[in-house]
Amino acid sequence: MSFWRKHGDRFLDGLITYIFRLPSWPSRFLRAGAALIVAGLGVGGLAGDLSWIDADRVLRLAVQADGGGLSVYWSQITVFLGILLVAAGLILGIIDHVTDRRQLRKQSVVVLEHRGLHQTVDTPLASAVPKRLKGRIDVLPVDHRQSTSTSQISSPEDALSQIAGLRQQLRQKRDAAGPGNIKLVYGGMAPVPLTFLTGMMVGNEAGLTVMDWDRFAERWREPDGADDGDRFTVSGLEDLEDNTAEVALAVAVSFPSDADGIRTTLGDMPLVRVALPTLSTTAHWSADKQSAMAKDFTDLLGDLMAKGVERIHLFIAAPNSVVFTLGRHFDDRLHPEVVVYQYERSASPPFPWAVKMPTHGQSAAQIVISGAIPIPPATT
């Protein structure tokens, strides 16, 4: 009895939804069969007699329903057809259920969890996978924390090597699951250059769900908030001379760009700034807004290409999911070379290292140490 109190309402709600709301052949058969049974019992004058006798007992069921203009014969046929349709609906429903369960076992939800900067976020991303994503959870961790000293990456080369085979790993999992049977969930807290590179590696993966850590709610969540309409504003592009080979591009979403730090790192290189009108660590919780930022970013890259720019030194102050999204929309065959920098306020210079992304025939990303390993000049 306690089981029925606990689960009875849920069972009835699910049954009603399945029969009357879901468009499927089993539900159609069940509805048609129920209608015929009701019609046969309620409209016709139905009389029936079912007996079963053995040596010990006699079981007899008699049904009598008067009314209507149908004969007892046609009423019985109507009820019999209704029972057949209900039985067919139940059998088809069971077959569909078994097929769905088999298909579900084939589906895989690959959880790409990217860790690198903070030791305090211990909630696994796999525990926050949205319930709409059905299938076996397959965790693909990328954890740079063994290369981390406090909140800084002490060995960026080792961290970079962990991402080198990511694209191949995703391809293998997709091939193993079969076409259409894999969903990808990404989330993390990692250095900007490594997050941007991971976005490039994932690219336009079908069935991708991006999540981020909400530091105030202390949980993983999707960018599911309302779009406030704020969009990037660009400054410095109008002052850029044609055929400028290299520029610094500063993108500000959560915090202002450190212009002094950029000058300390690169000298007097031309600087183009992109920023939201209102900077905030919560300015990114809208999927539509992130899509708009990605479009504005790629449009700006096209404008820089039109100016003759061949290499971009990229500085991003944004939440992890935004950096990842910008990386996903960077075209390694079309856009200029890009070097993405890591910010560490106490370092000298404040952007001590960067990752030169794999573009234009360069198959592997490269670590660039500011002031130690000069970047070859862009070709003209």
C-alpha positions in Angstrom: 0.0 0.0 0.0 2.8 2.4 0.8 4.4 1.6 -2.6 1.2 2.6 -4.4 0.9 5.9 -2.3 4.5 6.7 -3.3 4.4 5.8 -7.0 0.7 5.5 -7.9 0.1 9.0 -9.0 3.3 9.1 -11.0 2.4 5.8 -12.7 -1.1 7.0 -13.6 0.2 10.3 -14.9 2.7 8.5 -17.1 0.1 6.1 -18.4 -2.3 8.9 -19.2 0.5 10.8 -21.0 1.5 7.8 -22.9 -2.0 6.9 -24.1 -3.5 10.3 -24.8 -0.6 12.7 -25.5 2.2 10.9 -27.1 1.7 10.3 -30.9 2.6 6.7 -31.5 1.0 3.6 -33.0 0.8 1.8 -29.6 -1.1 4.7 -28.1 -3.4 5.0 -31.1 -4.3 1.3 -30.8 -4.9 1.6 -27.0 -7.2 4.6 -27.6 -9.1 3.0 -30.4 -9.4 -0.3 -28.4 -10.7 1.5 -25.3 -13.2 3.4 -27.4 -14.6 0.2 -29.0 -14.9 -1.5 -25.6 -16.8 1.4 -24.1 -19.0 1.6 -27.2 -19.8 -2.1 -27.2 -20.6 -2.1 -23.5 -22.5 1.2 -23.3 -24.4 1.3 -26.6 -25.3 -2.3 -27.4 -27.3 -4.8 -25.5 -24.3 -7.0 -24.6 -24.8 -10.4 -23.0 -21.9 -12.7 -22.3 -21.2 -15.8 -20.3 -17.8 -17.2 -19.5 -17.5 -20.4 -17.5 -14.6 -22.5 -16.3 -15.2 -25.8 -14.5 -12.8 -28.4 -13.0 -13.2 -31.1 -10.5 -13.0 -28.8 -7.5 -14.7 -25.6 -8.5 -16.9 -23.7 -10.9 -16.0 -20.2 -12.1 -18.7 -18.3 -14.0 -18.7 -14.7 -15.3 -21.9 -13.3 -16.7 -22.2 -9.8 -18.3 -25.5 -8.2 -19.2 -25.8 -4.6 -20.5 -29.1 -3.5 -22.0 -29.7 -0.6 -24.3 -28.9 0.8 -27.7 -29.9 -0.4 -31.1 -27.1 -2.9 -31.8 -27.7 -6.5 -31.5 -26.0 -8.6 -28.9 -23.9 -10.2 -31.7 -22.5 -6.9 -33.0 -21.9 -5.6 -29.5 -19.8 -8.7 -28.7 -17.8 -8.2 -32.0 -17.2 -4.6 -31.1 -15.9 -5.4 -27.6 -13.8 -8.3 -29.1 -12.2 -6.0 -31.6 -11.5 -3.4 -28.9 -9.7 -6.1 -26.8 -7.6 -7.1 -29.8 -6.6 -3.4 -30.4 -5.7 -3.0 -26.7 -3.7 -6.2 -26.8 -1.9 -5.0 -30.0 -1.2 -1.6 -28.4 0.3 -3.3 -25.3 2.5 -5.6 -27.4 3.7 -2.8 -29.6 4.3 -0.7 -26.6 6.5 -3.4 -25.0 8.4 -3.8 -28.2 9.0 -0.1 -28.4 10.1 0.0 -24.8 12.6 -2.8 -25.3 13.9 -1.2 -28.5 14.4 2.2 -26.7 16.2 0.5 -23.9 18.6 -1.2 -26.4 19.1 2.1 -28.2 19.8 3.9 -24.9 22.5 1.4 -24.1 24.2 2.3 -27.3 24.1 6.1 -26.6 27.0 7.7 -24.8 27.3 11.0 -23.1 31.0 12.0 -23.2 31.7 14.4 -20.3 34.8 16.5 -21.1 35.8 18.0 -17.8 38.6 20.5 -18.0 40.4 21.3 -14.8 43.5 23.5 -14.3 43.4 26.5 -12.1 41.4 26.0 -8.9 41.6 23.2 -6.4 38.4 24.2 -4.6 35.9 23.1 -7.2 35.5 19.4 -6.4 32.0 18.8 -7.7 32.3 16.5 -10.7 30.8 17.7 -13.9 29.4 14.3 -14.6 27.0 14.7 -11.6 25.4 17.8 -13.3 24.7 16.4 -16.7 21.3 17.6 -17.8 18.6 14.9 -17.4 17.5 15.4 -21.0 20.8 13.8 -22.1 20.2 10.0 -22.0 22.9 7.4 -22.2 25.9 5.9 -20.6 28.2 8.6 -18.9 31.7 8.4 -20.3 34.0 10.8 -18.5 37.0 12.2 -20.4 39.0 14.2 -17.9 41.6 16.8 -18.9 43.3 17.8 -15.6 46.3 20.1 -15.5 46.4 20.4 -11.7 49.5 18.2 -11.5 51.2 21.0 -13.5 49.7 23.6 -11.2 51.4 25.6 -8.4 48.8 27.4 -6.4 46.6 29.0 -9.1 49.4 29.1 -11.7 50.5 26.6 -14.4 54.1 25.9 -13.5 54.6 23.6 -16.5 52.5 24.8 -19.5 54.4 22.4 -21.8 53.1 19.4 -19.8 49.6 20.8 -19.7 49.6 21.4 -23.5 50.6 17.7 -24.1 47.4 16.6 -22.4 45.3 18.4 -25.0 47.4 17.3 -28.0 45.4 14.1 -28.7 42.0 15.4 -27.7 40.5 15.6 -31.2 41.6 12.0 -31.9 40.1 10.8 -28.6 36.8 12.4 -29.4 36.8 10.9 -32.9 37.5 7.4 -31.5 34.6 7.7 -29.1 32.3 8.9 -31.8 33.3 6.0 -34.1 32.8 3.5 -31.2 29.3 4.7 -30.4 28.2 4.9 -34.0 26.6 7.8 -35.9 24.2 9.9 -33.8 24.8 8.0 -30.6 27.1 10.4 -28.8 26.5 13.6 -27.0 29.3 15.8 -25.6 29.2 17.9 -22.4 32.0 20.4 -21.8 32.8 22.3 -18.7 35.8 23.4 -16.8 38.0 25.9 -15.1 41.3 26.1 -16.9 43.9 28.6 -18.2 42.6 30.8 -21.0 45.1 29.6 -23.7 44.3 25.9 -23.0 40.6 26.5 -22.9 40.7 28.4 -26.2 42.7 25.5 -27.7 40.2 22.9 -26.4 37.4 24.9 -28.1 39.4 24.7 -31.3 39.8 20.9 -30.9 36.1 20.4 -30.2 35.0 22.7 -33.0 31.4 22.4 -34.2 30.8 19.0 -32.6 27.2 17.9 -33.0 25.2 17.5 -29.8 27.4 19.7 -27.7 26.3 21.1 -24.3 28.5 23.7 -22.8 28.4 24.3 -19.0 30.2 26.6 -16.6 30.8 26.9 -12.9 28.5 29.3 -11.1 30.7 30.5 -8.3 27.8 32.1 -6.4 25.3 29.2 -6.6 28.3 26.8 -6.3 27.1 24.4 -9.0 27.6 23.6 -12.7 25.0 25.1 -15.0 24.2 25.8 -18.6 24.1 29.4 -20.0 20.3 29.4 -19.6 19.7 33.0 -18.5 18.0 35.8 -20.3 19.8 37.9 -22.9 20.4 41.4 -21.6 21.1 42.7 -25.1 24.7 43.9 -24.3 27.0 43.5 -27.2 30.7 44.0 -27.9 32.0 47.4 -28.7 35.2 47.8 -30.7 37.9 50.5 -30.3 41.2 51.0 -32.0 40.3 49.3 -35.3 39.7 52.7 -37.0 43.3 53.7 -36.1 44.9 50.6 -37.5 46.9 51.2 -40.6 46.5 49.0 -43.7 49.0 46.1 -44.0 49.8 46.0 -40.3 51.2 42.5 -39.9 50.6 42.0 -36.2 48.2 43.4 -33.7 47.2 42.9 -30.0 43.5 42.1 -29.5 42.1 42.5 -26.0 38.7 40.9 -25.3 37.0 42.0 -22.0 33.8 40.3 -20.7 34.3 39.8 -17.0 37.2 42.2 -16.2 38.9 45.1 -17.9 41.9 44.3 -20.1 45.2 45.0 -18.6 46.5 47.4 -21.2 49.6 48.2 -19.3 50.4 44.5 -18.9 49.9 44.0 -22.6 52.3 46.9 -23.4 54.8 45.4 -21.0 54.6 42.1 -22.8 54.5 43.3 -26.4 55.8 46.8 -26.4 54.1 49.4 -28.6 52.3 46.9 -30.9 48.9 48.3 -32.1 46.1 47.4 -29.7 42.5 46.8 -30.7 40.0 46.4 -27.8 36.7 44.6 -27.7 34.5 44.9 -24.5 31.0 44.6 -23.3 29.4 47.9 -22.1 29.1 46.4 -18.6 31.8 44.0 -17.4 30.7 41.4 -14.9 31.5 37.8 -13.9 27.8 37.0 -14.5 27.5 38.7 -17.9 27.7 35.4 -19.8 24.7 33.3 -18.5 22.8 33.6 -21.8 23.4 31.2 -24.7 22.0 33.8 -27.2 24.4 36.4 -25.9 27.4 34.0 -26.1 26.4 33.2 -29.7 26.3 37.0 -30.5 29.7 37.5 -28.9 31.2 34.7 -31.0 29.7 36.2 -34.1 31.1 39.6 -33.3 34.5 38.1 -32.6 34.7 36.3 -35.9 33.4 39.3 -37.8 36.2 41.4 -36.2 38.8 38.7 -37.2 37.5 39.2 -40.8 37.9 43.0 -40.4 41.5 42.5 -39.2 42.2 40.2 -42.2 40.9 42.9 -44.5 43.4 45.3 -42.9 46.2 42.8 -43.8 46.8 41.5 -40.3 48.6 38.1 -40.4 49.1 37.5 -36.7 47.0 38.3 -33.7 48.2 38.4 -30.1 45.0 37.6 -28.2 44.3 38.5 -24.6 40.9 37.4 -23.1 39.3 38.3 -19.8 36.2 36.2 -19.8 34.5 33.2 -18.1 35.6 29.7 -19.1 32.6 29.0 -21.3 33.0 32.2 -23.3 36.7 31.5 -24.0 35.8 27.9 -25.1 33.1 29.3 -27.4 35.4 31.8 -29.0 37.9 29.0 -29.6 35.2 26.8 -31.2 34.5 29.6 -33.7 38.1 30.2 -34.6 38.8 28.8 -38.1 42.4 27.4 -38.2 42.4 27.4 -42.0 40.9 30.9 -42.7 41.8 33.2 -39.8 45.2 34.8 -39.2 47.7 33.1 -36.9 46.8 33.6 -33.3 48.8 33.5 -30.0 46.6 33.4 -26.9 48.2 34.7 -23.6 47.8 33.6 -20.0 47.4 36.3 -17.4 49.1 36.1 -14.0 49.0 39.4 -12.2 52.1 38.8 -10.0 54.3 37.7 -12.9 56.7 39.8 -14.8 55.6 40.4 -17.5 51.9 39.9 -16.4 51.4 37.6 -19.5 54.3 35.2 -18.9 53.4 32.6 -21.5 51.1 31.9 -24.4 50.0 29.2 -26.8 50.5 29.6 -30.5 47.5 27.9 -32.0 47.8 25.3 -34.8 46.9 27.2 -37.9 47.9 27.3 -41.6 49.7 24.0 -41.8 51.1 24.0 -38.3 49.7 20.7 -37.0 50.6 21.2 -33.3 50.2 24.0 -30.8 53.3 25.6 -29.3 54.1 27.2 -26.0 55.6 30.7 -26.2 57.4 32.1 -23.2 57.2 35.9 -23.2 60.6 37.5 -23.5 62.4 34.2 -23.6 61.5 32.6 -27.0 60.8 35.2 -29.6 57.9 34.6 -32.1 59.1 34.6 -35.7 57.8 37.7 -37.4 54.7 37.5 -39.5 55.3 37.1 -43.2 54.4 40.1 -45.4 
